[in-house]
Amino acid sequence: MTLRKIGLVLLALLLAAMVMIPCVSAEEEKQISEDFSISHIRPNDLQPVVVIQNGFSLSKEENLTSIPTGSIIQHSDDGITRVFDSNGNQLIRSVDSDSPKIPTPKGLTSAVNINQIPDGSYVQVNDNGITNVYLNDTRILTVISPNKTVREMIPVPSTNGWIESSYKRGIPQLGQFIADWNVPSSPPNTTTGSIIYIFNAIQSSGDTGIVQPVLEYNYAGTHQWTAAPWYGYNGVYYRGTAINTAFGHTIRGTLGWNSNLNRWNIITQDLTNSGYSSSFSTNAPNIGTDNVGAFCALEGWYINNDNDVPGKIVFSNMRFRDVNLNAVTFTWQKAVSSGMGLTNLDVTWSGMTPVTLWTNNP
């Protein structure tokens, strides 16, 4: 499946958030996981070290390290990341500490922990520390991670991170969260090194995982607006294929739980550009649907002053449903950072929607 224009019928299905992204069936998942073996991989510690700059990609994405379909990425306890082809031959050996620390919508992590996956993929997280990514019933990527205590996220500096948000924690059950928001004006500093993330999100009660459709500014140094779905688990992050967007467009972020397949569908759409979208799904065992938090957030990295942040963002047309598609209601709370040297920040709302995240810029 590739990036596509979504017609009216599919759009209606997206609004219901019971999106059926083609992938292996629930019954097939267990068998495929049991049949797949990593015993054939052959580490080669004599291979020269490669520094991963912006993460891995299964396609030839600019600024990303391209790896072939069927690759196996092994994150070892010794701080070495190795990439093998589907036959077990080692392609890449990288020292995690050599790679730059990349801001994600959940925090800083080494570039070796970021994987860009194709539109329509399914990310299956298993109890044995092996995550398989499928596309059209075919395994396209395997990621092997050690225990969570080994791959904790890098502490977030006090001058970076979530700038402001509306939030509600401890929602008894949430199976659908849809939000529309504007692509705001870009940061006034046209040469800024700041990276901006804007998103609606559902996060686990223990903050161990998050699913989020994300609007990005200056990701990988592009100084452009892009949008992509994200999912984080065990310190490893999956980013869907990015779509280009622009100031004044309307983004729709859809998070929908499919009860039949027990997985979250994460969809990022540009409604102004005929519904151009990117999506993937995941069983996300570290999130689930019960006792979760909902967020509308503005996040920034390498922020020096007001010239490094965008204009105000308005989240509207929000819809909250439980797994049976019954309406969920709650009262927002707000969080505003005081440590970034920014002025006129605020979060306001009217009922549950709209929510406005204010900055000092128009």
C-alpha positions as CSV (number, residue, x, y, z in Angstrom):
1,M,0.0,0.0,0.0
2,T,1.3,3.5,-0.8
3,L,0.3,7.0,0.1
4,R,-3.1,7.6,-1.4
5,K,-6.0,10.0,-1.8
6,I,-8.9,8.8,0.3
7,G,-12.4,8.8,-1.2
8,L,-15.6,9.7,0.6
9,V,-16.5,6.2,1.5
10,L,-13.2,5.5,3.1
11,L,-13.2,8.8,4.9
12,A,-16.5,7.9,6.5
13,L,-14.9,4.7,7.7
14,L,-12.0,6.7,9.2
15,L,-14.4,8.9,11.1
16,A,-15.8,5.7,12.6
17,A,-12.2,4.8,13.5
18,M,-12.8,1.2,12.9
19,V,-10.2,1.3,10.1
20,M,-9.2,-2.0,8.6
21,I,-5.6,-1.7,7.5
22,P,-4.6,-4.7,5.5
23,C,-2.3,-7.0,7.5
24,V,-2.0,-10.4,8.9
25,S,-5.0,-11.7,10.8
26,A,-5.1,-12.1,14.6
27,E,-5.0,-15.9,14.3
28,E,-2.0,-15.8,11.9
29,E,0.1,-13.5,14.1
30,K,0.9,-16.1,16.8
31,Q,1.8,-18.7,14.3
32,I,4.0,-16.4,12.3
33,S,5.7,-15.2,15.5
34,E,6.4,-18.8,16.5
35,D,7.6,-19.8,13.0
36,F,10.1,-16.9,12.8
37,S,13.5,-17.6,14.2
38,I,16.5,-15.4,14.6
39,S,18.9,-18.2,15.3
40,H,20.4,-17.8,11.8
41,I,21.8,-14.3,12.3
42,R,25.6,-14.0,12.1
43,P,27.2,-11.1,14.1
44,N,30.5,-9.8,12.7
45,D,32.4,-7.7,15.2
46,L,35.2,-7.1,12.7
47,Q,32.9,-5.1,10.4
48,P,33.6,-1.3,10.5
49,V,31.3,0.8,12.6
50,V,28.7,3.0,10.9
51,V,27.2,6.1,12.5
52,I,23.4,6.2,12.1
53,Q,22.4,9.9,11.8
54,N,18.5,10.0,11.5
55,G,17.2,6.5,11.9
56,F,16.5,3.5,9.5
57,S,14.1,3.3,6.6
58,L,12.9,0.5,4.4
59,S,12.9,2.9,1.4
60,K,15.4,5.3,0.1
61,E,14.4,8.2,2.3
62,E,16.6,11.3,2.2
63,N,18.7,11.7,5.3
64,L,17.8,8.2,6.6
65,T,19.8,5.0,6.5
66,S,18.2,2.6,4.0
67,I,17.9,-1.1,4.8
68,P,16.4,-3.9,2.7
69,T,13.0,-5.4,3.2
70,G,13.1,-8.3,5.6
71,S,15.9,-6.7,7.7
72,I,16.5,-7.7,11.3
73,I,17.7,-4.9,13.7
74,Q,19.2,-6.2,16.9
75,H,19.7,-3.8,19.8
76,S,22.1,-5.5,22.2
77,D,22.7,-5.0,25.9
78,D,26.3,-4.0,25.0
79,G,25.2,-0.8,23.3
80,I,25.7,-2.1,19.8
81,T,23.0,-2.1,17.1
82,R,23.4,-4.6,14.3
83,V,21.4,-4.9,11.1
84,F,21.1,-8.2,9.3
85,D,19.4,-9.0,6.0
86,S,16.7,-11.7,5.8
87,N,19.3,-14.4,5.4
88,G,21.1,-13.4,8.6
89,N,24.1,-11.7,7.0
90,Q,25.3,-8.6,8.9
91,L,24.9,-5.4,7.0
92,I,25.6,-2.7,9.6
93,R,27.3,-2.5,13.0
94,S,26.7,0.8,14.9
95,V,27.6,2.0,18.4
96,D,24.5,3.5,19.9
97,S,26.4,6.2,21.8
98,D,28.1,7.4,18.6
99,S,24.7,8.3,17.0
100,P,23.1,11.7,17.6
101,K,20.2,12.1,20.0
102,I,17.1,12.7,18.0
103,P,14.0,14.4,19.3
104,T,10.9,12.3,18.9
105,P,7.3,13.3,19.9
106,K,8.0,11.4,23.2
107,G,11.5,12.6,24.0
108,L,15.1,12.2,23.0
109,T,16.5,8.9,21.8
110,S,19.5,7.6,19.9
111,A,19.0,7.7,16.1
112,V,19.4,3.9,16.0
113,N,16.0,3.6,17.8
114,I,13.9,5.3,15.1
115,N,12.4,3.2,12.3
116,Q,10.5,4.6,9.4
117,I,8.0,2.1,8.0
118,P,5.7,2.1,4.9
119,D,2.2,3.3,4.8
120,G,-0.3,0.6,5.8
121,S,2.2,-1.4,7.9
122,Y,1.3,-3.4,11.0
123,V,3.6,-3.3,14.0
124,Q,3.2,-6.5,16.1
125,V,4.9,-6.3,19.5
126,N,5.6,-9.7,21.1
127,D,6.2,-10.7,24.8
128,N,9.7,-12.1,23.9
129,G,11.2,-8.7,23.0
130,I,10.8,-9.2,19.3
131,T,8.7,-6.8,17.2
132,N,7.7,-7.7,13.7
133,V,6.5,-5.3,11.1
134,Y,4.2,-6.6,8.3
135,L,3.0,-5.2,5.1
136,N,0.4,-7.1,3.0
137,D,0.9,-10.3,5.1
138,T,4.7,-10.2,4.6
139,R,7.2,-9.6,7.3
140,I,9.3,-6.6,6.2
141,L,11.2,-5.8,9.4
142,T,12.1,-7.3,12.8
143,V,13.4,-5.4,15.7
144,I,15.0,-7.2,18.7
145,S,15.3,-5.1,21.9
146,P,16.7,-5.9,25.3
147,N,14.9,-5.2,28.6
148,K,13.2,-1.8,29.0
149,T,15.6,-1.0,31.9
150,V,18.5,-1.1,29.4
151,R,16.9,1.1,26.8
152,E,15.3,3.8,28.9
153,M,14.7,7.1,27.2
154,I,17.4,9.8,27.5
155,P,16.4,12.4,30.2
156,V,14.6,15.4,28.7
157,P,16.5,18.7,29.2
158,S,14.4,21.3,31.1
159,T,14.6,23.7,28.1
160,N,13.1,21.2,25.6
161,G,10.0,19.0,25.4
162,W,6.3,19.6,25.7
163,I,5.7,23.4,25.6
164,E,2.0,23.3,26.4
165,S,-0.9,20.9,26.2
166,S,-4.5,20.1,27.2
167,Y,-4.6,16.7,28.9
168,K,-6.8,14.3,30.8
169,R,-5.3,11.3,32.6
170,G,-7.0,8.3,34.0
171,I,-9.8,8.0,31.4
172,P,-11.5,4.7,32.2
173,Q,-11.7,3.6,28.6
174,L,-10.9,5.3,25.3
175,G,-11.2,3.6,21.9
176,Q,-11.4,6.6,19.6
177,F,-9.8,10.0,19.6
178,I,-10.2,12.1,16.4
179,A,-9.0,15.8,16.2
180,D,-8.6,18.4,13.4
181,W,-6.1,21.2,13.7
182,N,-4.6,23.9,11.6
183,V,-1.1,23.9,10.3
184,P,0.1,27.1,12.0
185,S,2.5,29.8,10.8
186,S,6.1,28.6,10.7
187,P,8.6,29.9,13.4
188,P,9.5,33.5,12.4
189,N,13.2,32.5,12.5
190,T,13.5,30.9,9.0
191,T,16.9,29.4,9.8
192,T,16.0,28.1,13.2
193,G,17.3,24.7,14.3
194,S,14.2,24.1,16.4
195,I,12.1,21.0,15.8
196,I,8.3,21.2,16.4
197,Y,5.8,18.5,17.0
198,I,2.0,19.1,17.2
199,F,-0.3,16.2,17.9
200,N,-3.3,14.6,19.5
201,A,-2.3,11.4,21.4
202,I,-3.3,8.6,23.7
203,Q,-0.8,7.5,26.3
204,S,-0.7,4.7,28.8
205,S,-1.2,5.4,32.5
206,G,2.4,4.7,33.2
207,D,3.7,6.8,30.3
208,T,5.3,3.7,28.9
209,G,3.9,4.0,25.4
210,I,2.1,6.5,23.1
211,V,0.2,6.5,19.8
212,Q,0.0,9.8,18.0
213,P,-0.7,11.4,14.6
214,V,1.9,14.1,14.4
215,L,2.4,17.4,12.5
216,E,6.2,18.1,12.3
217,Y,8.3,21.1,11.5
218,N,11.9,20.8,10.5
219,Y,12.1,17.1,11.1
220,A,15.6,15.9,9.9
221,G,16.5,19.5,9.1
222,T,14.0,20.1,6.3
223,H,12.5,23.4,7.5
224,Q,9.2,22.2,6.1
225,W,5.9,21.0,7.5
226,T,5.4,17.3,7.3
227,A,3.0,14.9,9.0
228,A,3.3,11.2,10.0
229,P,1.9,8.7,12.5
230,W,4.2,7.6,15.4
231,Y,4.3,4.8,18.0
232,G,6.8,4.3,20.7
233,Y,7.5,1.1,22.7
234,N,10.4,0.0,24.9
235,G,12.5,3.0,23.8
236,V,12.1,2.1,20.1
237,Y,10.0,4.3,17.8
238,Y,8.1,3.7,14.6
239,R,7.3,6.6,12.3
240,G,5.0,6.2,9.3
241,T,5.8,7.5,5.9
242,A,5.7,11.3,6.1
243,I,3.4,13.4,3.9
244,N,4.1,17.0,2.9
245,T,1.8,19.8,4.1
246,A,1.8,23.6,4.4
247,F,0.6,26.6,6.4
248,G,-3.2,27.0,6.4
249,H,-3.9,23.3,5.7
250,T,-6.1,21.3,8.1
251,I,-4.7,18.1,9.6
252,R,-6.8,15.3,11.0
253,G,-5.4,12.9,13.5
254,T,-7.3,9.7,14.0
255,L,-6.7,7.1,16.7
256,G,-9.1,4.2,16.5
257,W,-9.1,0.9,18.4
258,N,-10.1,-2.1,16.3
259,S,-11.7,-4.5,18.7
260,N,-11.8,-7.3,16.3
261,L,-8.1,-7.3,15.7
262,N,-7.0,-5.7,19.1
263,R,-4.9,-3.0,17.6
264,W,-4.6,0.8,17.4
265,N,-4.9,2.4,14.0
266,I,-2.9,5.7,13.7
267,I,-3.8,7.9,10.8
268,T,-2.5,11.3,9.8
269,Q,-4.4,13.1,7.1
270,D,-4.2,16.4,5.2
271,L,-7.9,17.3,4.7
272,T,-7.0,20.3,2.5
273,N,-5.0,18.1,0.1
274,S,-7.9,15.7,-0.8
275,G,-7.4,13.6,2.3
276,Y,-3.7,12.7,1.5
277,S,-2.7,10.4,4.4
278,S,-0.3,8.1,6.0
279,S,-1.2,5.3,8.5
280,F,-0.1,2.2,10.2
281,S,-1.5,0.0,13.0
282,T,-0.1,-1.8,16.1
283,N,-1.3,-4.1,18.8
284,A,0.4,-1.6,21.3
285,P,0.3,-3.9,24.4
286,N,1.9,-1.2,26.5
287,I,-1.1,1.1,25.9
288,G,-4.4,-0.7,25.6
289,T,-7.6,1.2,26.0
290,D,-8.3,1.3,29.7
291,N,-7.0,4.0,32.2
292,V,-5.3,6.0,29.5
293,G,-4.5,9.7,29.0
294,A,-5.6,12.0,26.1
295,F,-3.5,15.0,25.0
296,C,-3.4,17.9,22.5
297,A,0.1,19.1,22.6
298,L,2.8,21.5,21.2
299,E,6.3,20.1,21.7
300,G,9.6,21.9,20.8
301,W,13.3,21.2,20.7
302,Y,16.3,23.6,20.6
303,I,14.0,26.5,21.5
304,N,15.7,29.8,22.3
305,N,12.9,32.4,22.2
306,D,9.5,33.1,20.6
307,N,11.0,33.2,17.1
308,D,11.6,29.5,17.3
309,V,8.0,28.4,17.8
310,P,5.0,28.5,15.4
311,G,1.7,30.5,15.7
312,K,-1.3,29.4,17.7
313,I,-2.9,26.0,17.1
314,V,-6.6,25.2,17.3
315,F,-7.8,21.6,17.8
316,S,-11.4,21.3,16.8
317,N,-14.1,18.8,15.8
318,M,-12.7,16.4,18.4
319,R,-14.5,13.1,19.0
320,F,-14.0,10.7,21.9
321,R,-15.5,7.3,22.1
322,D,-15.1,4.1,24.1
323,V,-14.5,0.7,22.4
324,N,-18.2,0.4,21.8
325,L,-18.3,3.8,20.2
326,N,-20.2,5.4,23.0
327,A,-19.4,9.0,23.8
328,V,-16.7,9.7,26.4
329,T,-16.8,13.0,28.3
330,F,-14.3,14.6,30.7
331,T,-12.9,18.0,31.6
332,W,-9.5,19.1,30.2
333,Q,-6.6,20.2,32.4
334,K,-3.7,22.3,31.1
335,A,0.1,22.2,31.3
336,V,2.2,25.2,30.3
337,S,6.0,25.2,30.4
338,S,7.8,28.0,32.2
339,G,11.4,27.0,31.4
340,M,11.9,27.9,27.7
341,G,12.0,31.7,27.7
342,L,8.7,31.9,25.8
343,T,6.0,34.5,26.3
344,N,2.2,34.6,26.2
345,L,1.7,30.8,26.3
346,D,-1.7,29.6,27.4
347,V,-4.2,26.8,26.8
348,T,-7.9,27.5,26.5
349,W,-10.9,25.5,25.6
350,S,-14.7,25.6,25.3
351,G,-16.2,22.4,26.6
352,M,-14.2,19.5,25.2
353,T,-13.7,21.1,21.8
354,P,-12.1,23.4,20.5
355,V,-8.8,23.6,22.3
356,T,-6.4,26.5,21.6
357,L,-2.7,26.4,22.2
358,W,-1.5,30.0,22.3
359,T,2.0,31.3,21.5
360,N,3.3,34.8,21.0
361,N,3.1,34.5,17.2
362,P,0.0,35.0,15.0
